[in-house]
């Protein structure tokens, strides 16, 4: 009894400063949910989105506060470094744009304001966790935390037309089924890698592969293949992209905008960290296979977008092609590849959010939904809407003098420098094909 009375129990050290952006997001989601329960309509319609923006602003400030921090926290399970902090900024920017796009959306009214914004903030928290994860357990937790709220958000579509609500429910169900398959595939892959290496930490996995000559072990290779497939489901990489056009078209437009940019940031972030850190020792095995997937994705995405009359379906196929471009930065496993991928992600977030903002505006002004006909003559009627859409289309196409061109140039440079010249050629060919569906939108507006 004396020993127990004099014993000093010492808990594990918790770096609250490093965790502060994640705490702000998840704590803000709780507050937003509670405020949404208030009876007054003004509180729900004005206070809830305002609090969501305040939460994202707090997360932004805390992320900037941690700038230049190079440290591992939570017993090494999370890494706070330049990559995770930049990805956090992109996620917060995408979340803030989504809150603004959804301010008067019927989807928010149908799902109740508090619940809708709480789900959005929780999903961003999962993405932030995923971008920092350097442990396979945290990778899976982050993936589920970002996915489950999105399953619900996709099904929150509400319209005076019943068919739109049915498409939204169908969208949520499809995303639930396909997302569950992707999550299960990734989990099996991570389990096999653990079975081969006996580790869940990325650094320990890398050491086990390099020191134990496991790069060609069938168990390791099978685990890597399943991890590639699972993450490709989330990043909309062909041939795991079939769900993307239907889900993007059926989901409420603000949710589609969020999914198009934020899930790409999270999926490509974990791609960079898992494959270029934990599995770098087996790069000769998975590199060529991922490069082939990237090439197929570029061609399938760009060809699939041709002739689409729905802007959301067109941008869905476009996002598939963008995933192929960004995989080029993952394949080369170099600092230049990481920088090129992150830069293109930043450009992609800005261009896509501008495009979806115009689509949301035209959906509210016309009865044509997301059809290309909704933007016909926009340059004459609403030039202030036409110009952002025009610049976004030109940037996504990679026209010179746009940020999209610079991003693609960096990706091509990274691919060529890494010995994948043919992948750089595929990016150029994909950009040429993309003119066939971006330029008609510009022509319709002007």
Secondary structure, DSSP 8 states (H G I E B T S, - for coil): -HHHHH---------HHHHHHHHHHHHHHHHHHHHTT-S-HHIIIIIHHHHHHHHHHHHHHHHHHTTT--EEETTTTEEESHHHHHHHHHHHHHHHHHHHHTTT-HHHHHH-HHHHHHHHHHHHHHHHHHHHB-BHHHHHHHHHHHHHHHHHHHT----SSHHHHHHHHHHHHHHHHHHHHHHHHHHHHHHHHHHHHS--BHHHHHHHHHHTT-TT-HHHHHHHHHHHHHHHHHHT-TTS-THHHHHHHHS-HHHHHHIIIIIHHHHHHHHHHIIIIITGGGHHHHHHHHHHHHHHHHHHHHHHHTT--BHHHHHHHHHHHHHHHHHHHHHTTSHHHHHHHHHHHHHHHHHHHHHHHHHHHHHHH-SSTTBGGGGTTHHHH-HHHHHHHHHHHHHHHT-TTSHHHHHHHHHHHHHHHTT-HHHHHHHHHHHHHHHHHHHHHHHHH-
